[in-house]
């Protein structure tokens, strides 16, 4: 029997765990969720809770620290100098796992639609702190770790976000 991995995001502990279909931990890492806390409303810049799945994997073949805007690589490679030149950018780097909600009325459709809110698991500058909330709604990870996670999961992988 083929078992599928599951990603668990625990907002209070700022931890992401990848488990195989039998519940064994394959990967565990510190993350950074929304600085505004948890919530599902469009425009809230909060991390949505509940059952989700990976709708799309974006960035295969891109180098580490590749910069993305609107899910497309810009051709830039992140550096502290680039950050200084564009201090207000929301740095989405290396790989993107675009999430879609599974619970109509909670995180799917209408004003609570995770996918339409462009909520991702993505890489960020390595100097950004992990283990503390700091994103604009997404789940940020170190570049090395998002690359590893990206290789271990497929579209359709379940993601459970607990707040």
HELIX and SHEET records of a PDB file:
HELIX    1   1 UNK A   80  UNK A   85  1                                   6    
HELIX    2   2 UNK A  110  UNK A  112  5                                   3    
HELIX    3   3 UNK A  143  UNK A  152  1                                  10    
SHEET    1   A 8 UNK A  25  UNK A  30  0                                        
SHEET    2   A 8 UNK A  15  UNK A  19 -1                                        
SHEET    3   A 8 UNK A   6  UNK A  10 -1                                        
SHEET    4   A 8 UNK A 158  UNK A 162  1                                        
SHEET    5   A 8 UNK A  50  UNK A  58 -1                                        
SHEET    6   A 8 UNK A  92  UNK A 101 -1                                        
SHEET    7   A 8 UNK A  66  UNK A  69 -1                                        
SHEET    8   A 8 UNK A  72  UNK A  77 -1                                        
SHEET    1   B 8 UNK A  25  UNK A  30  0                                        
SHEET    2   B 8 UNK A  15  UNK A  19 -1                                        
SHEET    3   B 8 UNK A   6  UNK A  10 -1                                        
SHEET    4   B 8 UNK A 158  UNK A 162  1                                        
SHEET    5   B 8 UNK A  50  UNK A  58 -1                                        
SHEET    6   B 8 UNK A  92  UNK A 101 -1                                        
SHEET    7   B 8 UNK A 120  UNK A 123 -1                                        
SHEET    8   B 8 UNK A 139  UNK A 141  1                                        
END                                                                             
